[in-house]
Amino acid sequence: MTSHRPERSTQNVRPLSEADLRTAALRYLARFATTEAHLMQVLLRKIKRGLGSGAEAEQLEAGRDMAVRVAASCQRMGLVDDRAYAMGRARRLQAEGRPLSRIARDLAGRGVGAEDVAAALASLREEEGAGRDLDFAAAATLARRRKLGPYQIRGDRRDPVLRRRAFGVFARAGFPLDLARRVLDAESVDALDALLDET
């Protein structure tokens, strides 16, 4: 038997005040790091839930104005910092074995502006050293994490089925075929490490 949630009546619903919204924002930020754009989405969802399905356009617009003020206030207080968020997330994604193009796309999808995305990628390049091929290093990390190529411990890595699956893992992660091949064709972990040292 499925239970259906009753439709929330718009009668007797107290609209959220700006103070309510600020409290909700602070509670959210105490639990999660986020961008200003994502915080706005969270606050707008809260406003829509509070108003119910019969909300009028004017109420939604007033709620949006409140959300803009609260999110901007959180940004001014340093509780939301898109650049710091972008740098932290970029480092985490790179450590997971993601290529720079996927990192950039992920950050943009989370509402990080182009300037902050560029700064995060520049910071990664600076931390790793000028001239280092970060995508190759990320591909090697992915191989290590997924036990592919020289890290493979089961089966014959030259087996066409296993090799096709390995290429699929790299393709889904966003790596080009030639980069995946360089990692998968490394004779050993030491050989791969030597290639990484050369980049």
One Martini backbone bead per residue (centre of mass of N, CA, C, O) as a GRO file, in nm:
protein
  199
    1MET     BB    1   0.094   0.038   0.025
    2THR     BB    2   0.054   0.366  -0.073
    3SER     BB    3   0.159   0.679   0.040
    4HIS     BB    4   0.029   1.000   0.022
    5ARG     BB    5   0.104   1.315   0.011
    6PRO     BB    6  -0.031   1.582   0.108
    7GLU     BB    7  -0.136   1.863  -0.003
    8ARG     BB    8  -0.023   2.171   0.041
    9SER     BB    9  -0.152   2.426   0.193
   10THR     BB   10  -0.179   2.780   0.157
   11GLN     BB   11  -0.320   2.777   0.405
   12ASN     BB   12  -0.154   2.860   0.695
   13VAL     BB   13   0.107   2.960   0.552
   14ARG     BB   14   0.414   3.070   0.646
   15PRO     BB   15   0.614   3.273   0.523
   16LEU     BB   16   0.927   3.328   0.467
   17SER     BB   17   1.171   3.487   0.607
   18GLU     BB   18   1.477   3.620   0.603
   19ALA     BB   19   1.561   3.489   0.870
   20ASP     BB   20   1.487   3.201   0.791
   21LEU     BB   21   1.676   3.189   0.545
   22ARG     BB   22   1.938   3.241   0.696
   23THR     BB   23   1.921   2.994   0.879
   24ALA     BB   24   1.916   2.788   0.649
   25ALA     BB   25   2.188   2.866   0.529
   26LEU     BB   26   2.365   2.811   0.782
   27ARG     BB   27   2.294   2.514   0.807
   28TYR     BB   28   2.398   2.428   0.534
   29LEU     BB   29   2.697   2.547   0.566
   30ALA     BB   30   2.767   2.360   0.812
   31ARG     BB   31   2.760   2.092   0.609
   32PHE     BB   32   2.832   2.256   0.334
   33ALA     BB   33   3.003   2.305   0.054
   34THR     BB   34   2.958   2.590  -0.171
   35THR     BB   35   2.793   2.783  -0.389
   36GLU     BB   36   2.610   3.051  -0.459
   37ALA     BB   37   2.427   2.916  -0.671
   38HIS     BB   38   2.348   2.669  -0.496
   39LEU     BB   39   2.231   2.820  -0.259
   40MET     BB   40   2.004   2.943  -0.419
   41GLN     BB   41   1.861   2.677  -0.490
   42VAL     BB   42   1.803   2.591  -0.202
   43LEU     BB   43   1.633   2.842  -0.124
   44LEU     BB   44   1.417   2.819  -0.348
   45ARG     BB   45   1.307   2.546  -0.263
   46LYS     BB   46   1.217   2.637   0.018
   47ILE     BB   47   1.018   2.850  -0.076
   48LYS     BB   48   0.833   2.667  -0.248
   49ARG     BB   49   0.754   2.480  -0.018
   50GLY     BB   50   0.635   2.704   0.168
   51LEU     BB   51   0.414   2.804  -0.048
   52GLY     BB   52   0.341   2.602  -0.246
   53SER     BB   53   0.147   2.533  -0.533
   54GLY     BB   54  -0.020   2.829  -0.507
   55ALA     BB   55   0.182   3.020  -0.596
   56GLU     BB   56   0.268   3.333  -0.675
   57ALA     BB   57   0.467   3.529  -0.862
   58GLU     BB   58   0.520   3.745  -0.643
   59GLN     BB   59   0.618   3.551  -0.423
   60LEU     BB   60   0.854   3.430  -0.581
   61GLU     BB   61   1.001   3.698  -0.632
   62ALA     BB   62   1.040   3.775  -0.335
   63GLY     BB   63   1.197   3.518  -0.264
   64ARG     BB   64   1.428   3.564  -0.461
   65ASP     BB   65   1.529   3.830  -0.339
   66MET     BB   66   1.599   3.708  -0.067
   67ALA     BB   67   1.802   3.494  -0.167
   68VAL     BB   68   2.001   3.694  -0.286
   69ARG     BB   69   2.066   3.842  -0.021
   70VAL     BB   70   2.161   3.597   0.144
   71ALA     BB   71   2.385   3.493  -0.045
   72ALA     BB   72   2.546   3.759  -0.050
   73SER     BB   73   2.594   3.770   0.254
   74CYS     BB   74   2.755   3.504   0.272
   75GLN     BB   75   2.977   3.599   0.083
   76ARG     BB   76   3.072   3.852   0.245
   77MET     BB   77   3.136   3.665   0.511
   78GLY     BB   78   3.282   3.392   0.383
   79LEU     BB   79   3.083   3.133   0.357
   80VAL     BB   80   3.115   3.195   0.048
   81ASP     BB   81   3.366   3.049  -0.190
   82ASP     BB   82   3.415   2.979  -0.508
   83ARG     BB   83   3.723   2.957  -0.532
   84ALA     BB   84   3.778   2.764  -0.296
   85TYR     BB   85   3.587   2.546  -0.391
   86ALA     BB   86   3.720   2.494  -0.666
   87MET     BB   87   3.998   2.411  -0.558
   88GLY     BB   88   3.910   2.175  -0.380
   89ARG     BB   89   3.759   2.011  -0.599
   90ALA     BB   90   3.987   1.987  -0.803
   91ARG     BB   91   4.178   1.824  -0.623
   92ARG     BB   92   3.987   1.586  -0.572
   93LEU     BB   93   3.943   1.503  -0.871
   94GLN     BB   94   4.239   1.456  -0.938
   95ALA     BB   95   4.283   1.234  -0.716
   96GLU     BB   96   4.064   1.045  -0.875
   97GLY     BB   97   4.121   1.079  -1.199
   98ARG     BB   98   4.069   1.359  -1.353
   99PRO     BB   99   4.038   1.552  -1.606
  100LEU     BB  100   4.039   1.883  -1.673
  101SER     BB  101   3.778   1.893  -1.843
  102ARG     BB  102   3.599   1.761  -1.620
  103ILE     BB  103   3.652   1.962  -1.400
  104ALA     BB  104   3.543   2.209  -1.545
  105ARG     BB  105   3.255   2.096  -1.590
  106ASP     BB  106   3.183   2.047  -1.297
  107LEU     BB  107   3.212   2.338  -1.195
  108ALA     BB  108   3.012   2.471  -1.389
  109GLY     BB  109   2.768   2.288  -1.292
  110ARG     BB  110   2.803   2.438  -0.988
  111GLY     BB  111   2.838   2.763  -1.057
  112VAL     BB  112   3.113   2.826  -1.157
  113GLY     BB  113   3.300   3.055  -1.277
  114ALA     BB  114   3.530   3.094  -1.522
  115GLU     BB  115   3.748   3.235  -1.348
  116ASP     BB  116   3.752   3.017  -1.117
  117VAL     BB  117   3.819   2.779  -1.293
  118ALA     BB  118   4.088   2.886  -1.403
  119ALA     BB  119   4.221   2.918  -1.122
  120ALA     BB  120   4.207   2.620  -1.039
  121LEU     BB  121   4.376   2.505  -1.276
  122ALA     BB  122   4.625   2.681  -1.226
  123SER     BB  123   4.679   2.572  -0.942
  124LEU     BB  124   4.733   2.282  -1.023
  125ARG     BB  125   4.973   2.339  -1.211
  126GLU     BB  126   5.149   2.476  -0.995
  127GLU     BB  127   5.160   2.241  -0.786
  128GLU     BB  128   5.281   2.026  -1.009
  129GLY     BB  129   5.418   2.182  -1.226
  130ALA     BB  130   5.563   2.287  -1.486
  131GLY     BB  131   5.482   2.069  -1.762
  132ARG     BB  132   5.293   1.884  -1.638
  133ASP     BB  133   5.090   1.603  -1.706
  134LEU     BB  134   4.787   1.586  -1.560
  135ASP     BB  135   4.632   1.375  -1.730
  136PHE     BB  136   4.835   1.147  -1.703
  137ALA     BB  137   4.831   1.137  -1.395
  138ALA     BB  138   4.525   1.080  -1.376
  139ALA     BB  139   4.529   0.816  -1.540
  140ALA     BB  140   4.715   0.667  -1.341
  141THR     BB  141   4.526   0.690  -1.102
  142LEU     BB  142   4.292   0.536  -1.224
  143ALA     BB  143   4.446   0.272  -1.268
  144ARG     BB  144   4.507   0.224  -0.972
  145ARG     BB  145   4.213   0.231  -0.860
  146ARG     BB  146   4.109   0.008  -1.099
  147LYS     BB  147   4.319  -0.202  -1.183
  148LEU     BB  148   4.499  -0.113  -1.442
  149GLY     BB  149   4.717  -0.240  -1.629
  150PRO     BB  150   4.991  -0.252  -1.428
  151TYR     BB  151   4.767  -0.305  -1.182
  152GLN     BB  152   4.683  -0.568  -1.270
  153ILE     BB  153   4.584  -0.890  -1.099
  154ARG     BB  154   4.373  -1.004  -1.310
  155GLY     BB  155   4.449  -1.155  -1.559
  156ASP     BB  156   4.497  -1.077  -1.895
  157ARG     BB  157   4.574  -0.763  -2.021
  158ARG     BB  158   4.558  -0.871  -2.336
  159ASP     BB  159   4.279  -0.920  -2.324
  160PRO     BB  160   4.036  -0.795  -2.523
  161VAL     BB  161   3.809  -0.763  -2.314
  162LEU     BB  162   3.969  -0.621  -2.088
  163ARG     BB  163   4.073  -0.392  -2.266
  164ARG     BB  164   3.801  -0.274  -2.346
  165ARG     BB  165   3.712  -0.210  -2.059
  166ALA     BB  166   3.944  -0.018  -1.993
  167PHE     BB  167   3.880   0.188  -2.215
  168GLY     BB  168   3.596   0.251  -2.104
  169VAL     BB  169   3.684   0.382  -1.841
  170PHE     BB  170   3.842   0.615  -1.973
  171ALA     BB  171   3.616   0.730  -2.149
  172ARG     BB  172   3.412   0.793  -1.917
  173ALA     BB  173   3.630   0.991  -1.777
  174GLY     BB  174   3.762   1.162  -2.046
  175PHE     BB  175   3.977   1.009  -2.203
  176PRO     BB  176   4.186   0.966  -2.441
  177LEU     BB  177   4.305   0.707  -2.619
  178ASP     BB  178   4.616   0.770  -2.613
  179LEU     BB  179   4.634   0.793  -2.304
  180ALA     BB  180   4.529   0.518  -2.229
  181ARG     BB  181   4.745   0.360  -2.384
  182ARG     BB  182   4.996   0.458  -2.227
  183VAL     BB  183   4.904   0.327  -1.962
  184LEU     BB  184   4.825   0.030  -2.051
  185ASP     BB  185   5.124  -0.021  -2.197
  186ALA     BB  186   5.266  -0.042  -1.951
  187GLU     BB  187   5.473  -0.285  -1.824
  188SER     BB  188   5.486  -0.124  -1.544
  189VAL     BB  189   5.489   0.062  -1.271
  190ASP     BB  190   5.777   0.168  -1.314
  191ALA     BB  191   5.733   0.259  -1.605
  192LEU     BB  192   5.510   0.461  -1.538
  193ASP     BB  193   5.675   0.632  -1.341
  194ALA     BB  194   5.883   0.717  -1.552
  195LEU     BB  195   5.684   0.866  -1.733
  196LEU     BB  196   5.593   1.068  -1.517
  197ASP     BB  197   5.879   1.196  -1.471
  198GLU     BB  198   5.891   1.313  -1.772
  199THR     BB  199   5.634   1.525  -1.739
   0.00000   0.00000   0.00000
